[in-house]
Amino acid sequence: MSTALAQTALKINGQTISAAEQKELMELLAKEKGIKGQEAQLTMARQILSEEKIIGQAAWRQKLERDPLVKRKIAESKSRIYREALVNSYLSKHPVTDQELSAAYEALKRQHDPNEVQIRYILVDSEKEAKDLLYLIEIGEKMDKLAKEKSLDKASAADGGLLPFTAVSKFNIPGFANAVKGLKKGQLYKQPIKSQHGYQIFRLEDSRVVPMPPLDQIKTQVQATAVQQKSTAYLNSLFRGAKIEQASSEKRKAKTVLPARK
């Protein structure tokens, strides 16, 4: 396809797709999608624009723009797109500073739990069954064998109930942190612990202390956290600054007036 062809408008069921629309999308495809070559860009641009026009025409004929669910989904989609564009525009003008990066790292550091444990556990439905398993283990039955046979957690059961090293604070089980503190490596906790999934028994296989990595080792993660925090703060400032008030009831529907563009 020649350069001249890229200047040609298209008509889809009588509606025009201008040359300007095609060229604009071609530029976006090159920039955002990495599509190289004018011919490939034009082919894809025309395909996308034609499909959009055909779908829009069919929806219009069926009056789908009046459907409350369709209207709500369109509004939500527009809001999501505008939100992303607003945040990207703001961050391009106000990138994360070194000070904000350091602050995000310190916040993550305060949340970091250096105490990690590796446990072997069995999850069952009832407290009685959990106590029966404790008894069997104490008299010599192999815990990994029992886990494979009895545990409701099939993922860990396949590995004999063994879990990978995990920070103690990440176990969302009442009483677990205190229970594991008093154990030595290889020691079985003598009481079942109730969780939202049932009753579990566990043995401490190993423990270790994992210090917070220095900033330069996790800079990508910290950068992402700082960007998220800054984006959230920006959006919250928009919400706080909005003037929201109860409109007086009127016979005629009030017009929606947008702020004037500067």
Backbone torsions as a table, in degrees:
resi	resn	phi	psi	omega
1	MET	NA	134.8	-176.2
2	SER	-84.7	167.2	175.5
3	THR	-59.7	-36.2	-179.9
4	ALA	-62.4	-37.0	-178.6
5	LEU	-64.2	-30.2	179.6
6	ALA	-67.4	-13.7	179.6
7	GLN	-91.6	-0.4	-173.9
8	THR	-89.5	131.4	175.4
9	ALA	-76.6	156.9	175.7
10	LEU	-117.0	154.5	172.9
11	LYS	-121.9	127.9	179.3
12	ILE	-117.1	109.3	-177.2
13	ASN	49.5	41.2	176.1
14	GLY	90.7	-11.0	180.0
15	GLN	-99.3	140.5	-172.7
16	THR	-93.1	136.6	166.3
17	ILE	-108.3	110.4	-172.6
18	SER	-72.3	161.6	175.3
19	ALA	-62.6	-34.8	-179.9
20	ALA	-63.8	-41.4	177.7
21	GLU	-61.6	-42.3	-178.9
22	GLN	-64.4	-45.4	-178.2
23	LYS	-64.4	-39.9	-180.0
24	GLU	-62.4	-44.0	179.2
25	LEU	-68.7	-36.5	176.8
26	MET	-58.3	-42.4	179.2
27	GLU	-64.9	-40.0	178.3
28	LEU	-66.6	-40.0	178.7
29	LEU	-63.4	-36.7	178.2
30	ALA	-68.7	-41.9	-175.2
31	LYS	-77.7	-47.5	-172.9
32	GLU	-89.5	-33.4	-175.6
33	LYS	-105.4	-9.6	-179.7
34	GLY	71.5	22.0	178.5
35	ILE	-71.9	122.1	-176.6
36	LYS	-104.5	147.0	177.4
37	GLY	90.9	128.2	-176.0
38	GLN	-62.1	-36.6	-179.0
39	GLU	-62.5	-47.1	179.5
40	ALA	-65.1	-40.7	179.4
41	GLN	-62.2	-45.4	-177.8
42	LEU	-66.5	-42.0	179.4
43	THR	-60.1	-47.4	-178.6
44	MET	-68.6	-40.1	179.8
45	ALA	-60.9	-44.6	-179.7
46	ARG	-67.0	-36.7	178.3
47	GLN	-64.2	-47.3	-178.8
48	ILE	-63.2	-49.1	-177.6
49	LEU	-65.1	-38.2	179.2
50	SER	-65.3	-44.9	179.1
51	GLU	-62.7	-41.9	178.4
52	GLU	-60.7	-43.8	-178.2
53	LYS	-65.9	-44.4	-178.6
54	ILE	-64.0	-45.0	179.1
55	ILE	-64.7	-42.1	179.0
56	GLY	-61.7	-40.6	178.7
57	GLN	-64.8	-43.5	-179.9
58	ALA	-64.1	-41.5	178.8
59	ALA	-64.5	-38.6	179.8
60	TRP	-64.9	-41.3	180.0
61	ARG	-62.5	-33.2	179.7
62	GLN	-90.2	5.1	177.6
63	LYS	57.2	36.4	-178.1
64	LEU	-67.8	-20.3	179.3
65	GLU	-66.1	-13.4	178.6
66	ARG	-92.6	-12.0	-179.2
67	ASP	-68.7	123.7	-177.4
68	PRO	-57.0	-38.8	-179.2
69	LEU	-68.0	-41.9	178.1
70	VAL	-63.1	-44.4	178.9
71	LYS	-59.5	-41.9	-179.5
72	ARG	-66.3	-42.0	-179.7
73	LYS	-65.8	-38.8	177.6
74	ILE	-63.7	-43.0	179.4
75	ALA	-62.5	-42.7	179.7
76	GLU	-65.6	-40.0	179.4
77	SER	-64.6	-44.3	178.4
78	LYS	-61.8	-42.9	-179.5
79	SER	-62.5	-40.7	-179.9
80	ARG	-65.4	-42.3	179.8
81	ILE	-66.6	-45.2	179.1
82	TYR	-62.7	-40.7	179.3
83	ARG	-58.8	-48.4	-179.1
84	GLU	-62.7	-42.4	-179.4
85	ALA	-66.8	-40.2	178.1
86	LEU	-61.5	-46.4	-178.8
87	VAL	-64.1	-44.9	-179.9
88	ASN	-62.4	-39.9	178.3
89	SER	-64.7	-42.9	-179.8
90	TYR	-63.9	-44.8	-177.8
91	LEU	-68.5	-30.3	177.3
92	SER	-66.5	-29.7	178.8
93	LYS	-92.6	-23.2	-178.4
94	HIS	-132.5	69.0	-178.8
95	PRO	-64.8	160.4	179.4
96	VAL	-62.3	129.9	-179.9
97	THR	-88.1	166.5	176.6
98	ASP	-61.3	-35.8	179.0
99	GLN	-65.1	-42.6	178.6
100	GLU	-67.7	-35.4	177.5
101	LEU	-64.6	-43.7	178.5
102	SER	-64.2	-39.8	179.3
103	ALA	-64.0	-40.1	178.7
104	ALA	-65.9	-38.9	178.1
105	TYR	-64.0	-43.7	-179.9
106	GLU	-64.3	-36.6	178.0
107	ALA	-65.2	-43.5	176.7
108	LEU	-64.5	-35.5	179.8
109	LYS	-64.7	-38.7	178.9
110	ARG	-67.8	-28.8	180.0
111	GLN	-85.0	-14.4	-174.5
112	HIS	-69.4	129.9	174.6
113	ASP	-104.1	110.5	-176.5
114	PRO	-77.4	-13.4	-175.5
115	ASN	-87.7	110.0	179.9
116	GLU	-114.9	144.6	178.7
117	VAL	-130.6	153.6	172.2
118	GLN	-117.9	120.9	-177.8
119	ILE	-121.7	158.6	169.9
120	ARG	-114.0	129.3	-175.1
121	TYR	-142.2	163.8	178.2
122	ILE	-132.0	130.8	179.5
123	LEU	-111.0	127.6	178.9
124	VAL	-135.0	172.6	-175.0
125	ASP	-76.6	-41.3	-170.1
126	SER	-119.1	155.8	177.2
127	GLU	-65.1	-37.3	179.4
128	LYS	-61.4	-44.9	179.6
129	GLU	-63.7	-38.5	178.6
130	ALA	-64.0	-42.0	179.3
131	LYS	-67.6	-36.8	177.0
132	ASP	-62.5	-39.3	178.9
133	LEU	-68.6	-38.5	175.7
134	LEU	-58.0	-44.3	179.3
135	TYR	-61.6	-44.9	-179.0
136	LEU	-62.7	-38.7	179.3
137	ILE	-67.4	-39.6	-178.6
138	GLU	-67.4	-26.3	179.2
139	ILE	-95.5	7.1	170.5
140	GLY	119.7	-4.6	177.9
141	GLU	-67.9	145.8	-179.7
142	LYS	-75.8	126.1	-177.0
143	MET	-66.5	-38.9	179.9
144	ASP	-63.9	-36.4	178.0
145	LYS	-66.4	-44.0	178.8
146	LEU	-65.4	-37.0	178.9
147	ALA	-62.3	-43.8	179.3
148	LYS	-62.9	-33.0	-176.4
149	GLU	-86.7	-35.3	-167.2
150	LYS	-114.9	-25.4	-171.0
151	SER	-67.2	138.0	176.6
152	LEU	-76.7	-19.7	177.5
153	ASP	-85.1	91.9	-172.9
154	LYS	-67.1	-29.3	-179.6
155	ALA	-63.5	-49.5	179.5
156	SER	-78.2	-27.3	179.6
157	ALA	-59.5	-35.6	179.9
158	ALA	-61.4	-24.3	178.4
159	ASP	-107.6	27.2	178.0
160	GLY	70.5	24.3	178.5
161	GLY	82.4	6.4	-176.7
162	LEU	-81.4	129.4	176.7
163	LEU	-105.7	151.6	176.7
164	PRO	-70.0	165.0	176.6
165	PHE	-55.7	131.0	-177.6
166	THR	-141.6	141.8	176.4
167	ALA	-61.4	137.9	-177.0
168	VAL	-57.0	-39.6	-176.5
169	SER	-67.0	-15.1	-178.4
170	LYS	-86.3	-6.6	175.1
171	PHE	-83.3	106.1	-177.4
172	ASN	-85.7	61.9	-176.7
173	ILE	-130.7	119.4	-179.5
174	PRO	-56.3	128.4	176.5
175	GLY	85.7	-7.2	-175.4
176	PHE	-66.4	-45.2	-176.4
177	ALA	-58.2	-46.5	179.2
178	ASN	-66.8	-36.4	-178.7
179	ALA	-65.3	-44.2	-175.2
180	VAL	-73.8	-25.0	180.0
181	LYS	-60.6	-36.5	-174.9
182	GLY	-86.5	4.8	-176.5
183	LEU	-98.9	149.6	170.6
184	LYS	-99.4	162.3	179.7
185	LYS	-56.3	130.5	178.6
186	GLY	86.8	-0.2	-176.6
187	GLN	-91.7	138.4	179.2
188	LEU	-91.0	134.2	175.3
189	TYR	-77.4	130.4	-166.4
190	LYS	-84.8	-0.4	-180.0
191	GLN	-127.8	143.5	173.8
192	PRO	-67.6	147.6	175.9
193	ILE	-114.2	130.7	-178.9
194	LYS	-87.1	132.3	175.1
195	SER	-128.2	179.7	-179.0
196	GLN	-67.2	-15.8	-177.5
197	HIS	-99.8	-9.4	-178.4
198	GLY	145.2	-147.0	178.7
199	TYR	-114.3	140.4	-179.3
200	GLN	-134.7	149.3	172.2
201	ILE	-118.4	151.2	-178.2
202	PHE	-149.9	160.3	176.3
203	ARG	-129.7	137.0	177.5
204	LEU	-79.2	114.7	179.1
205	GLU	-87.4	-38.7	-178.4
206	ASP	-164.6	165.3	176.5
207	SER	-147.8	157.2	179.4
208	ARG	-159.2	161.9	176.7
209	VAL	-111.5	124.1	-177.6
210	VAL	-117.3	102.6	-179.8
211	PRO	-64.0	158.3	175.5
212	MET	-64.0	128.3	178.3
213	PRO	-63.1	149.8	176.1
214	PRO	-63.9	158.5	-175.2
215	LEU	-55.2	-41.8	-175.1
216	ASP	-65.6	-19.9	179.4
217	GLN	-83.4	-25.4	-177.7
218	ILE	-125.4	30.9	-174.6
219	LYS	-61.1	-37.2	-179.9
220	THR	-62.2	-44.3	178.9
221	GLN	-64.1	-44.3	-178.8
222	VAL	-66.5	-39.1	178.0
223	GLN	-59.8	-44.2	179.2
224	ALA	-62.3	-40.0	178.1
225	THR	-64.6	-43.8	-179.6
226	ALA	-64.5	-39.3	177.9
227	VAL	-63.9	-43.4	179.4
228	GLN	-62.7	-43.6	179.5
229	GLN	-62.8	-42.0	-178.5
230	LYS	-69.1	-39.2	178.0
231	SER	-63.4	-44.5	179.9
232	THR	-63.6	-42.2	179.3
233	ALA	-62.8	-39.7	179.3
234	TYR	-64.5	-48.1	-179.8
235	LEU	-63.5	-39.8	178.5
236	ASN	-63.1	-33.8	178.4
237	SER	-66.9	-34.6	176.0
238	LEU	-66.0	-42.8	-178.7
239	PHE	-66.4	-41.9	-179.7
240	ARG	-66.9	-32.8	-176.2
241	GLY	-83.0	-6.8	-178.3
242	ALA	-75.0	140.2	176.9
243	LYS	-93.0	110.6	-178.2
244	ILE	-117.3	122.9	-178.3
245	GLU	-144.8	157.8	178.6
246	GLN	-74.9	124.1	179.6
247	ALA	-81.3	141.3	177.7
248	SER	-70.9	143.3	-178.7
249	SER	-70.9	134.3	-179.5
250	GLU	-132.4	155.1	179.2
251	LYS	-67.7	-39.4	179.0
252	ARG	-95.2	142.0	-179.7
253	LYS	-66.2	128.1	-179.4
254	ALA	-70.5	143.5	178.0
255	LYS	-79.6	144.9	175.0
256	THR	-81.1	121.4	-178.2
257	VAL	-113.4	119.9	178.6
258	LEU	-87.1	151.6	176.6
259	PRO	-59.2	146.1	179.4
260	ALA	-66.8	142.8	176.3
261	ARG	-74.9	141.6	178.3
262	LYS	-88.4	NA	NA
